[in-house]
Amino acid sequence: MNAQEIFLSQNLKFLRKRKKKTQEQLAEHLGMSRDKLKAIETGKTINPTLDDLIRFSRYFKMAADTLLTVSLSKLGELKIRELENGSDVYQTGSKLRVLAITTGPEDRENVEYVSLKAKAGYRAGFSDPEYLASLPKFNVPNLPSGSFRMFPTVGDSMLPIPEGSEILARYVQDWRGIKAGTLCVVILSSEQDLVFKQVTMLGPQVLLTSLNKLYQEYTVELSEVIEIWEYYAFFSRDVPEAVSDLGQVIREIRMLGEKVEAKGF
């Protein structure tokens, strides 16, 4: 990509003025020096750090791809407002990237298995063909169209789906089509790596809800989401059991006891 195709400096200045912020005010909010921000805005810093790009993306609620490659000042006001309200095509996943896959005999697409051991490296290697080639692979008959991958679960936040189940999920290219409360494996850029939750899209944020109501729902910024895989099936050696009222009470008492113990009472 040549220099004429990079619009970060112009876009930062354009968006800052839309928010009626001075360089000093924006720099303070982003946790960087005014001199550093000024250098990026004026194009003196050609290659800002990844951390800086993430800061800009989260603050302006636009994907780094958009900030780098789209001349925002040339877009109409309606389109700018749509982007600022979370309809960025890069953030919705429709133009996020081409999914890396592996194929077996007769060019049939494999289902890669991300084990617990491999889970920690998935965030960095999800688009690396060599990393994917190192994962166990298998085929599942009669799958519908699409790309599938299997992920491990940890903990009891998704009961009655048993702890330690393996989740078979289909890759979601356009996140705008996700219906509220859809079960998904979500790959995050944060330390959580991946979570298995009910997903509801809320503009620039994603609401993540556990099936186990003892766990509180929470939101993450859309810019933190790397991939979304919609639940298709699960595999487990344990048979799911409905949690009885007594079982629910016991779990609540156990969690209360853990909270009291953690506070040192």
C-alpha positions as CSV (number, residue, x, y, z in Angstrom):
1,M,0.0,0.0,0.0
2,N,1.5,3.3,-1.0
3,A,1.5,6.6,1.0
4,Q,-1.4,8.1,-1.0
5,E,-3.7,5.4,0.3
6,I,-3.2,6.1,4.0
7,F,-5.7,8.6,5.4
8,L,-5.1,8.2,9.2
9,S,-3.6,11.7,9.7
10,Q,-6.4,13.4,7.8
11,N,-9.1,11.3,9.4
12,L,-7.9,11.9,13.0
13,K,-8.0,15.7,12.4
14,F,-11.4,15.4,10.7
15,L,-12.9,13.3,13.5
16,R,-11.4,15.4,16.3
17,K,-12.9,18.6,14.9
18,R,-16.3,16.8,14.5
19,K,-16.1,16.2,18.2
20,K,-15.0,19.8,18.8
21,K,-11.9,18.7,20.7
22,T,-8.6,20.4,20.8
23,Q,-5.4,18.3,20.3
24,E,-4.7,18.7,24.0
25,Q,-8.2,17.5,25.0
26,L,-8.1,14.5,22.8
27,A,-4.6,13.6,23.7
28,E,-5.5,13.7,27.4
29,H,-8.5,11.5,26.8
30,L,-6.4,9.0,24.9
31,G,-3.6,8.9,27.4
32,M,-0.9,10.2,25.1
33,S,1.1,13.4,24.8
34,R,-0.2,16.3,22.7
35,D,3.1,16.2,20.8
36,K,2.6,12.6,19.9
37,L,-1.0,13.2,18.7
38,K,0.2,16.2,16.7
39,A,2.9,14.2,15.0
40,I,0.4,11.6,13.9
41,E,-2.2,14.2,12.8
42,T,0.4,16.0,10.7
43,G,1.8,12.8,9.1
44,K,5.2,13.1,10.8
45,T,4.6,9.8,12.4
46,I,4.0,7.5,9.4
47,N,3.7,4.2,11.4
48,P,1.8,4.7,14.7
49,T,1.9,1.8,17.2
50,L,-0.8,-0.9,17.3
51,D,-1.8,0.4,20.8
52,D,-2.4,3.9,19.4
53,L,-4.5,2.5,16.5
54,I,-6.6,0.6,19.0
55,R,-7.1,3.8,21.1
56,F,-8.2,5.7,18.1
57,S,-10.6,2.9,17.0
58,R,-12.2,2.6,20.4
59,Y,-12.6,6.3,20.9
60,F,-14.1,7.1,17.5
61,K,-15.9,3.7,17.3
62,M,-14.5,3.0,13.9
63,A,-12.3,0.0,12.8
64,A,-8.6,0.6,12.3
65,D,-9.1,-0.4,8.6
66,T,-11.6,2.4,8.1
67,L,-9.3,5.0,9.8
68,L,-6.4,3.9,7.7
69,T,-7.9,3.3,4.3
70,V,-11.1,5.4,3.9
71,S,-11.0,9.2,3.3
72,L,-13.8,10.1,5.7
73,S,-13.9,13.8,4.7
74,K,-15.1,12.7,1.3
75,L,-18.1,10.8,2.6
76,G,-21.5,12.3,3.0
77,E,-22.8,13.4,6.4
78,L,-25.3,10.5,6.5
79,K,-22.6,7.9,5.9
80,I,-20.4,9.5,8.6
81,R,-23.2,9.3,11.1
82,E,-23.9,5.7,10.2
83,L,-20.2,4.9,10.9
84,E,-20.2,6.8,14.2
85,N,-23.3,4.9,15.2
86,G,-21.6,1.5,14.8
87,S,-22.5,0.4,11.2
88,D,-18.9,0.4,10.1
89,V,-18.7,-2.5,7.5
90,Y,-15.3,-3.5,8.9
91,Q,-16.5,-3.7,12.4
92,T,-19.6,-5.7,11.4
93,G,-17.3,-8.3,10.0
94,S,-18.5,-8.1,6.4
95,K,-15.1,-6.8,5.3
96,L,-13.1,-7.8,8.3
97,R,-10.9,-10.3,6.4
98,V,-10.9,-13.5,4.3
99,L,-11.2,-16.5,6.7
100,A,-8.2,-18.7,6.6
101,I,-9.2,-22.4,6.3
102,T,-7.6,-25.8,5.6
103,T,-8.9,-28.4,3.2
104,G,-8.6,-32.2,3.1
105,P,-9.0,-34.8,0.3
106,E,-11.1,-33.6,-2.7
107,D,-10.7,-30.0,-1.4
108,R,-13.3,-30.6,1.3
109,E,-13.0,-28.0,4.0
110,N,-11.8,-29.3,7.3
111,V,-13.3,-28.6,10.8
112,E,-10.3,-27.4,12.8
113,Y,-10.3,-28.2,16.5
114,V,-9.0,-25.5,18.9
115,S,-8.0,-27.4,22.0
116,L,-7.6,-25.9,25.5
117,K,-3.8,-26.0,24.9
118,A,-4.1,-24.2,21.5
119,K,-6.8,-21.8,22.7
120,A,-4.3,-19.3,24.2
121,G,-2.6,-18.9,20.8
122,Y,-5.7,-18.6,18.7
123,R,-6.1,-14.9,19.1
124,A,-2.7,-14.4,17.5
125,G,-2.8,-17.3,15.0
126,F,-6.4,-17.3,13.8
127,S,-5.4,-16.0,10.3
128,D,-2.1,-17.8,10.1
129,P,-2.2,-20.8,7.8
130,E,0.7,-22.4,9.6
131,Y,-1.0,-22.1,12.9
132,L,-4.2,-23.6,11.5
133,A,-2.3,-26.4,9.8
134,S,-1.0,-27.4,13.3
135,L,-4.5,-27.8,14.7
136,P,-6.3,-31.2,14.8
137,K,-8.7,-31.6,11.9
138,F,-11.7,-33.7,11.1
139,N,-14.9,-33.9,9.0
140,V,-18.5,-33.9,10.1
141,P,-21.1,-35.4,7.8
142,N,-24.2,-33.5,6.7
143,L,-23.1,-30.0,7.8
144,P,-24.9,-27.1,6.1
145,S,-22.9,-24.7,4.0
146,G,-20.3,-22.5,5.7
147,S,-17.0,-22.8,7.6
148,F,-17.0,-24.6,10.9
149,R,-14.6,-24.8,13.8
150,M,-14.7,-26.5,17.2
151,F,-13.9,-24.7,20.4
152,P,-13.6,-25.8,24.1
153,T,-15.7,-24.4,26.9
154,V,-14.5,-23.8,30.5
155,G,-16.6,-23.2,33.6
156,D,-20.3,-23.5,34.3
157,S,-21.6,-20.2,32.9
158,M,-23.4,-21.9,30.1
159,L,-25.3,-24.6,32.1
160,P,-27.3,-26.7,31.2
161,I,-24.6,-27.2,28.5
162,P,-22.1,-29.3,30.6
163,E,-18.8,-27.9,31.6
164,G,-15.9,-28.9,29.3
165,S,-18.1,-29.4,26.3
166,E,-16.8,-28.9,22.8
167,I,-18.7,-26.4,20.7
168,L,-19.1,-26.8,17.0
169,A,-19.8,-23.4,15.4
170,R,-20.2,-21.8,12.0
171,Y,-18.3,-18.7,11.0
172,V,-20.3,-15.4,10.9
173,Q,-19.1,-13.1,8.1
174,D,-21.7,-10.3,8.6
175,W,-22.4,-9.6,12.2
176,R,-25.4,-7.4,11.4
177,G,-27.5,-10.5,10.7
178,I,-27.0,-11.9,14.3
179,K,-30.4,-12.1,16.1
180,A,-30.6,-11.0,19.7
181,G,-29.7,-13.8,22.1
182,T,-27.9,-16.0,19.5
183,L,-25.5,-18.5,21.0
184,C,-22.0,-17.8,19.7
185,V,-18.3,-18.3,20.4
186,V,-16.8,-14.8,20.4
187,I,-13.1,-14.3,19.9
188,L,-11.9,-11.2,21.7
189,S,-8.7,-9.2,21.6
190,S,-8.7,-9.0,25.4
191,E,-7.2,-11.5,27.8
192,Q,-10.4,-13.5,27.8
193,D,-9.4,-14.9,24.4
194,L,-12.7,-16.5,23.6
195,V,-16.1,-16.8,25.3
196,F,-19.2,-18.8,24.7
197,K,-22.3,-16.6,25.3
198,Q,-25.6,-15.4,24.0
199,V,-24.8,-12.5,21.7
200,T,-26.9,-9.3,21.2
201,M,-25.5,-6.6,18.9
202,L,-25.9,-3.1,20.5
203,G,-24.5,-0.7,17.9
204,P,-20.8,-0.1,18.9
205,Q,-21.1,-2.7,21.7
206,V,-21.9,-6.4,22.0
207,L,-24.0,-7.7,24.9
208,L,-22.8,-11.1,26.2
209,T,-25.2,-13.1,28.3
210,S,-24.7,-16.5,30.0
211,L,-27.3,-19.2,30.0
212,N,-26.6,-19.7,33.7
213,K,-28.4,-16.8,35.2
214,L,-26.1,-16.7,38.2
215,Y,-23.6,-14.9,35.9
216,Q,-24.2,-11.3,35.1
217,E,-24.4,-10.2,31.5
218,Y,-21.8,-7.6,30.3
219,T,-20.9,-5.6,27.2
220,V,-17.6,-5.4,25.2
221,E,-16.7,-2.8,22.6
222,L,-17.3,-4.0,19.0
223,S,-13.7,-3.0,18.2
224,E,-12.6,-5.8,20.7
225,V,-14.3,-8.5,18.7
226,I,-12.1,-10.4,16.3
227,E,-14.4,-13.2,15.2
228,I,-17.9,-14.5,15.9
229,W,-18.9,-18.2,15.4
230,E,-22.5,-19.1,15.7
231,Y,-23.4,-22.2,17.7
232,Y,-24.3,-25.3,15.8
233,A,-23.9,-28.2,18.2
234,F,-22.0,-29.4,21.2
235,F,-20.2,-32.6,22.1
236,S,-20.0,-33.9,25.7
237,R,-19.6,-37.1,27.6
238,D,-22.0,-35.7,30.2
239,V,-25.7,-35.7,29.8
240,P,-27.2,-32.2,30.5
241,E,-29.5,-32.1,33.4
242,A,-32.0,-29.4,34.3
243,V,-31.0,-27.5,37.4
244,S,-33.6,-28.0,40.1
245,D,-34.8,-25.3,42.4
246,L,-32.8,-26.9,45.2
247,G,-29.7,-27.1,43.0
248,Q,-30.1,-23.4,42.1
249,V,-30.3,-22.5,45.8
250,I,-27.2,-24.5,46.5
251,R,-25.3,-22.8,43.8
252,E,-26.3,-19.4,45.0
253,I,-25.3,-20.2,48.6
254,R,-21.9,-21.5,47.3
255,M,-21.3,-18.4,45.3
256,L,-22.3,-16.2,48.2
257,G,-19.9,-18.1,50.5
258,E,-17.1,-17.6,47.9
259,K,-17.8,-13.8,47.8
260,V,-17.8,-13.6,51.6
261,E,-14.5,-15.6,51.8
262,A,-12.9,-13.4,49.2
263,K,-13.8,-10.3,51.2
264,G,-12.2,-11.8,54.3
265,F,-15.2,-12.0,56.5
